Amino acid sequence: MTTLGLIGLGRIGAFHAETLSNLPEVSGLLITDERPEVVGQVAAKYGATPVGSVAELLSSGIDGVVVAAATPAHAQLTLAAVERGLPTFCEKPIASTAAESARVADIIGRSGVSVQVGYQRRFDAAFAAVKRAVDDGSLGALHTVRSTTMDPAPPPMDYIKGSGGIFRDCAVHDFDVIRWVTGQDVVEVYATGSVQGDPLFTEYGDVDTAAIVARFDGGALGVVSAARYNARGYDCRLEVHGFDDTVAAGWDQGVPVRNVDPANSGPSGFPSGQPHHFFMDRFTEAFRAELSEFVKVVQGGPVRGATVADAVEVAWIAEAATESLRRGVPVSIESVRKEALQ
């Protein structure tokens, strides 16, 4: 059996506390957060053990660590766990910038400690089936990949202020999944965006709606769309088009789309279910599978989810998209990498 520590009990951290407490292979869960009252509440709700500080948690004899604190703390907390030799699961991103992510990755690589990064779409049954279809060659040569993420409403503006922008905190999931599914690296992006909602997006240098065209080293094109306003529900879809066939994920009965095709709409048409409310209900099983896989990492298995190297490549794509939005021109991944690391 495995004892884990969980650092951070915000929205995703509290959600992970529930998931981890229900995994049969987890025999103990220690939790900590900057807010003692939250620690007490979550501990009581899920039967976890409250701990007063990160230092106390890391020295408590746990077998592994889940880092779910705010993004600016990811690098420091992950490295603190790695320094103690503890296998670590870090929610995306591993650091606030691509350059810092590369630095953190170098330290982790030299440590030999296993670190898994939180990109849960890889563990969704439909997305995994798309990956298998690509890998078995049934689609033929790939020419287009489309990935969509639309939230029902923006997160709090205090979060937006420090998130790094829509490419770094939202579209990174799309960037990861298009790399993973195609098995190809992005070499260039062109990004554009607009603000049609809260004017604070403009004040914070962000956009609420974005589109990105990515060019892969294998010749395929990726089209990513992201939006903060989609009141019908949480929309997350993936399409992969090959010369021989096309597959899709996310077109389930809960897709938040109102179908107006007369032959397929109405109560008995498609989709017939309640729209997905948010990413946590859409990906509940994927999060469970992802954390269950991390327990296997803690027990000595390989990292089968997103690696630190994957997270760094995604960070460079986000960096290039941010620069492309600012300049209004295509930006190569290599150019932002060179500029940041010189």
ZAFINU-335833 format. One record per residue (C-alpha): x, y, z. Coordinates in steps of 0.05 Angstrom, whole numbers, padded with zeros to 5 digits, always signed. Example, Ala and Ser with C-alpha at 12.3 -4.5 7.8 and 13.67 -1.06 7.14 Angstrom:
+00246-00090+00156
+00273-00021+00143
//
This chain:
+00000+00000+00000
+00021+00072-00012
+00019+00135+00030
+00017+00201-00008
+00023+00274+00009
-00020+00327-00024
+00003+00400-00025
-00050+00452-00043
-00125+00448-00031
-00154+00498-00080
-00205+00477-00132
-00163+00422-00165
-00127+00403-00100
-00192+00390-00062
-00216+00350-00122
-00153+00308-00121
-00162+00297-00046
-00229+00265-00060
-00200+00222-00116
-00139+00200-00077
-00179+00183-00015
-00221+00135-00057
-00164+00098-00091
-00159+00029-00059
-00084+00027-00069
-00074+00091-00027
-00070+00071+00046
-00057+00140+00074
-00065+00213+00051
-00031+00271+00085
-00053+00341+00064
-00029+00412+00073
-00046+00482+00050
-00030+00554+00070
-00100+00559+00099
-00106+00516+00162
-00181+00521+00163
-00185+00491+00093
-00138+00434+00113
-00183+00417+00171
-00246+00418+00129
-00217+00374+00074
-00186+00326+00123
-00252+00317+00159
-00290+00307+00094
-00244+00255+00064
-00211+00223+00123
-00142+00251+00107
-00088+00270+00158
-00078+00345+00165
-00006+00370+00166
+00016+00439+00187
+00069+00455+00135
+00101+00431+00070
+00166+00416+00107
+00129+00373+00158
+00093+00336+00102
+00157+00322+00062
+00192+00294+00124
+00133+00251+00147
+00154+00186+00113
+00106+00190+00055
+00120+00150-00008
+00103+00204-00060
+00076+00275-00068
+00020+00308-00108
+00032+00382-00121
-00033+00419-00133
-00016+00488-00105
-00020+00553-00146
+00023+00554-00209
+00077+00601-00183
+00094+00550-00129
+00098+00488-00174
+00172+00492-00189
+00195+00504-00117
+00149+00450-00088
+00166+00398-00140
+00241+00409-00131
+00233+00405-00056
+00200+00337-00063
+00251+00313-00114
+00308+00335-00069
+00281+00286-00017
+00277+00231-00070
+00202+00229-00070
+00165+00211-00135
+00122+00271-00152
+00059+00286-00190
+00057+00360-00209
-00005+00393-00238
+00010+00431-00302
+00051+00471-00312
+00115+00452-00277
+00137+00525-00275
+00110+00594-00293
+00152+00603-00356
+00183+00558-00409
+00254+00578-00390
+00241+00561-00317
+00208+00496-00338
+00271+00477-00376
+00314+00493-00315
+00269+00452-00269
+00269+00394-00320
+00345+00394-00321
+00349+00388-00245
+00297+00333-00244
+00332+00296-00300
+00397+00295-00262
+00363+00273-00198
+00336+00208-00227
+00270+00218-00189
+00206+00203-00227
+00159+00261-00240
+00092+00258-00275
+00057+00321-00300
-00018+00330-00297
-00046+00327-00367
-00107+00283-00354
-00135+00280-00425
-00084+00226-00440
-00123+00181-00393
-00192+00195-00421
-00221+00133-00456
-00241+00170-00519
-00175+00209-00526
-00136+00145-00514
-00176+00110-00569
-00158+00167-00617
-00085+00156-00599
-00090+00081-00614
-00123+00095-00681
-00065+00141-00700
-00012+00092-00676
-00041+00032-00712
-00037+00070-00778
-00111+00062-00796
-00118+00137-00809
-00061+00139-00859
-00017+00200-00862
-00045+00255-00818
-00061+00323-00848
-00103+00360-00796
-00115+00358-00721
-00168+00401-00688
-00172+00411-00612
-00223+00453-00576
-00228+00477-00504
-00285+00523-00483
-00301+00538-00411
-00372+00555-00390
-00348+00619-00355
-00281+00652-00339
-00244+00635-00275
-00239+00691-00223
-00203+00752-00249
-00152+00747-00192
-00132+00680-00224
-00130+00710-00294
-00085+00766-00269
-00030+00717-00251
-00044+00658-00297
+00003+00677-00353
-00053+00681-00405
-00100+00635-00441
-00045+00597-00478
-00008+00580-00413
-00066+00561-00368
-00119+00535-00416
-00094+00517-00486
-00034+00480-00457
-00080+00419-00451
-00094+00424-00526
-00020+00433-00541
-00003+00371-00501
-00056+00328-00531
-00041+00346-00604
+00033+00329-00593
+00016+00264-00557
-00036+00240-00607
+00004+00256-00670
+00072+00236-00643
+00098+00299-00677
+00130+00362-00651
+00103+00432-00664
+00154+00475-00701
+00115+00539-00712
+00050+00573-00689
+00007+00631-00709
-00040+00656-00655
-00094+00708-00654
-00146+00728-00603
-00198+00778-00580
-00232+00806-00519
-00308+00807-00524
-00325+00797-00451
-00295+00826-00387
-00249+00886-00404
-00202+00863-00349
-00175+00811-00398
-00146+00869-00438
-00120+00903-00375
-00083+00839-00356
-00055+00829-00426
-00098+00769-00441
-00155+00750-00488
-00219+00712-00476
-00222+00679-00544
-00163+00651-00582
-00146+00610-00644
-00079+00579-00660
-00053+00546-00723
+00006+00499-00709
+00053+00468-00759
+00083+00400-00742
+00150+00373-00761
+00116+00316-00798
+00076+00363-00843
+00008+00360-00808
-00029+00423-00786
-00062+00434-00719
-00120+00480-00706
-00132+00498-00633
-00190+00540-00607
-00199+00564-00536
-00252+00608-00504
-00272+00631-00434
-00346+00640-00450
-00389+00580-00470
-00450+00582-00426
-00479+00518-00453
-00425+00479-00418
-00353+00454-00419
-00334+00437-00490
-00272+00394-00502
-00265+00359-00569
-00211+00329-00612
-00213+00310-00686
-00156+00276-00723
-00160+00274-00799
-00118+00228-00841
-00115+00211-00914
-00151+00146-00901
-00198+00159-00842
-00220+00208-00789
-00233+00198-00715
-00260+00243-00660
-00264+00247-00585
-00312+00290-00544
-00372+00280-00589
-00410+00244-00533
-00481+00252-00508
-00458+00308-00461
-00425+00352-00513
-00451+00422-00501
-00476+00435-00572
-00548+00449-00592
-00557+00410-00656
-00604+00445-00704
-00602+00393-00759
-00677+00375-00766
-00661+00302-00777
-00618+00295-00714
-00644+00346-00664
-00700+00344-00613
-00707+00302-00549
-00688+00237-00582
-00633+00267-00626
-00559+00279-00615
-00536+00299-00564
-00589+00273-00517
-00553+00281-00450
-00542+00339-00402
-00483+00382-00425
-00418+00374-00387
-00416+00426-00333
-00341+00434-00324
-00275+00398-00334
-00281+00362-00268
-00345+00325-00287
-00322+00314-00359
-00257+00283-00338
-00273+00251-00270
-00253+00182-00293
-00191+00208-00330
-00166+00242-00266
-00177+00178-00228
-00139+00137-00279
-00083+00189-00281
-00073+00189-00206
-00079+00113-00203
-00023+00110-00254
+00018+00157-00211
+00012+00108-00153
+00045+00056-00198
+00101+00106-00210
+00110+00114-00135
+00114+00039-00130
+00171+00037-00180
+00136+00036-00247
+00153+00080-00307
+00119+00147-00321
+00064+00131-00371
+00031+00199-00367
+00061+00265-00388
+00134+00270-00372
+00173+00332-00351
+00203+00334-00422
+00132+00335-00450
+00114+00392-00403
+00174+00433-00426
+00155+00425-00500
+00084+00446-00485
+00111+00507-00448
+00152+00528-00509
+00089+00523-00552
+00051+00567-00503
+00109+00616-00503
+00110+00619-00579
+00034+00628-00582
+00038+00685-00532
+00092+00719-00573
+00054+00708-00638
-00008+00740-00608
+00033+00800-00586
+00069+00809-00653
+00015+00785-00701
+00062+00740-00740
+00079+00665-00741
+00132+00647-00689
+00177+00586-00690
+00188+00545-00628
+00263+00546-00639
+00265+00622-00640
+00231+00631-00572
+00274+00575-00543
+00339+00608-00567
+00318+00677-00543
+00297+00652-00474
+00358+00609-00462
+00413+00653-00491
//
